[in-house]
């Protein structure tokens, strides 16, 4: 059964965006449309971007979004946020806010064909845009043990990176999520990782490699900042230490060298109550800055 997508840190995000009536905002990771919907309800207009064609197709059928689509207050484009620069330029309107929510949607995780979750058996795909690029199966079946070990350590700090990498090479070919998850579980044996499945970090690392997520983030942050109007706001929700480190360094540079205003003296995290109702919020980290006048 598919679970309903719940947008992480929704009220905090909305507060930090400080939506102005009839101003344009970019939701660079549209996903389930929860954040964008809140911006629209607050009177803003939204340019929604997503690499995932299926996410945009669902949005087109969402009755809550229909009035905004028909009035052109919501415009959707299949696009990676690293490529937002030209699309935003074509809008030819000041952009008062850019939101980048780097998490996965429930629809993506709960669709076995996407291969993003070890909870469902499916093909080892993991692509955000399923029309192009390498799959996770391509990577696990072609990378050397050293290359796989680097991926697991760089993107997930996986403590058993060496053992998992060698086991993958010895076991190849691997084609399904269950095969990979079972392989990782066999290496952990009775060892447990508190609060999460032992395959979580392996799946995270492979997904990030498949989609080149840190490289996309670096480009996307630069494009977003360049396209923001004076006093525009950049709000980013990350879920991984590498992502958050990149966001923190980018924002610190803008504050120290470009006169940006820090809106989050400390990163905002989900409350215990939100984590209970939405476990995927546990690792969410929210940071925001505002461009100077």
URDAQUI-V755477 format. One record per residue. RES is the residue in one letter. SS is DSSP state (H for helix, E for strand, L for the rest). PSI is psi in whole degrees, 0 to 359 (999 if undefined). NEAR is the number of other ideal C-beta (glycine too) atoms within 12 Angstrom. Layout:
res	ss	psi	near
RES	SS	PSI	NEAR
RES	SS	PSI	NEAR
This chain:
res	ss	psi	near
X	L	134	7
X	L	142	18
X	L	151	20
X	L	136	15
X	L	131	30
X	L	120	26
X	L	133	36
X	L	139	41
X	L	44	41
X	H	309	35
X	H	320	20
X	H	320	31
X	H	314	42
X	H	318	30
X	H	316	21
X	H	330	33
X	H	333	43
X	L	62	25
X	L	130	31
X	L	138	21
X	L	131	16
X	L	9	18
X	L	157	29
X	E	140	35
X	E	147	50
X	E	120	51
X	E	98	50
X	L	351	45
X	L	75	47
X	L	314	49
X	L	235	41
X	L	354	39
X	L	10	41
X	H	313	38
X	H	316	45
X	H	319	47
X	H	321	34
X	H	322	31
X	H	318	43
X	H	316	38
X	H	336	23
X	L	2	28
X	L	358	21
X	L	172	34
X	E	150	32
X	E	131	46
X	E	110	41
X	E	125	48
X	E	143	45
X	E	142	41
X	L	337	36
X	L	108	38
X	H	324	23
X	H	323	28
X	H	319	39
X	H	326	33
X	H	320	16
X	H	322	27
X	H	322	37
X	H	335	23
X	H	358	15
X	L	114	27
X	H	332	14
X	H	336	19
X	H	347	32
X	H	313	17
X	H	324	15
X	H	324	31
X	H	317	25
X	H	325	12
X	L	359	14
X	L	14	16
X	L	342	29
X	E	124	34
X	E	132	32
X	E	141	32
X	E	136	29
X	E	106	27
X	L	139	33
X	L	146	32
X	H	343	43
X	H	346	29
X	H	21	24
X	H	340	39
X	H	305	27
X	H	322	17
X	H	319	27
X	H	324	37
X	H	323	17
X	H	336	15
X	H	327	25
X	L	40	12
X	L	149	23
X	L	138	24
X	E	117	39
X	E	354	35
X	E	145	45
X	E	127	46
X	E	132	50
X	E	105	49
X	E	108	47
X	L	7	40
X	L	170	41
X	L	153	37
X	L	159	37
X	H	323	28
X	H	319	31
X	H	314	39
X	H	327	32
X	L	6	23
X	L	105	28
X	H	326	22
X	H	341	23
X	H	336	36
X	L	26	39
X	L	348	41
X	L	142	36
X	L	356	33
X	L	346	24
X	L	137	24
X	L	125	18
X	L	179	29
X	E	149	26
X	L	81	38
X	L	282	37
X	L	4	41
X	L	137	34
X	L	318	41
X	L	104	29
X	L	5	26
X	L	353	13
X	L	160	16
X	L	174	20
X	L	149	23
X	L	170	33
X	H	326	43
X	H	319	27
X	H	319	23
X	H	310	38
X	H	337	44
X	L	0	23
X	L	333	19
X	L	149	27
X	L	167	17
X	H	321	23
X	H	320	16
X	H	317	23
X	H	320	38
X	H	319	27
X	H	318	20
X	H	313	36
X	H	325	40
X	H	320	23
X	H	315	25
X	H	350	34
X	H	357	37
X	L	39	21
X	L	119	32
X	L	334	19
X	L	34	30
X	H	316	29
X	H	314	19
X	H	317	25
X	H	317	37
X	H	315	33
X	H	322	22
X	H	322	28
X	H	314	42
X	H	319	24
X	H	331	17
X	H	346	22
X	L	149	24
X	L	145	17
X	L	130	33
X	L	341	22
X	E	160	25
X	H	324	37
X	H	319	23
X	H	316	28
X	H	314	45
X	H	318	32
X	H	323	22
X	H	314	32
X	H	316	39
X	H	324	25
X	H	331	21
X	H	332	28
X	H	334	25
X	L	237	11
X	L	354	9
X	L	143	14
X	L	154	12
X	E	118	20
X	L	128	9
X	L	357	11
X	E	162	20
X	L	147	23
X	L	340	30
X	L	358	34
X	H	311	36
X	H	324	33
X	H	315	47
X	H	320	42
X	H	313	38
X	H	316	40
X	H	320	46
X	H	318	43
X	H	326	38
X	H	316	35
X	H	315	35
X	L	4	37
X	L	50	26
X	H	321	38
X	H	323	31
X	H	319	22
X	H	318	33
X	H	316	37
X	H	314	23
X	H	319	24
X	H	320	40
X	H	316	37
X	H	316	25
X	H	317	31
X	H	313	44
X	H	321	38
X	H	328	23
X	H	351	36
X	E	139	37
X	E	163	27
X	E	136	18
X	E	7	22
X	E	157	37
X	E	139	42
X	E	120	46
X	E	125	46
X	E	131	47
X	E	116	43
X	E	163	38
X	L	6	34
X	L	143	29
X	H	323	21
X	H	319	29
X	H	311	37
X	H	323	28
X	H	317	22
X	H	317	30
X	H	314	37
X	H	316	27
X	H	319	22
X	H	313	32
X	H	322	37
X	H	319	18
X	H	315	19
X	H	325	32
X	H	313	25
X	H	325	14
X	H	335	13
X	H	4	21
X	L	20	16
X	L	156	28
X	E	127	24
X	E	120	25
X	L	343	30
X	L	94	31
X	L	322	12
X	L	145	12
X	L	143	28
X	E	133	28
X	L	161	23
X	L	146	30
X	L	165	18
X	H	323	12
X	H	316	10
X	H	320	23
X	H	327	19
X	H	321	13
X	H	337	18
X	L	85	25
X	H	335	22
X	H	351	34
X	H	349	29
X	L	321	23
X	L	6	29
X	L	137	34
X	E	123	34
X	E	127	43
X	E	151	41
X	E	146	41
X	E	163	36
X	E	138	31
X	L	147	30
X	L	164	19
X	L	999	10
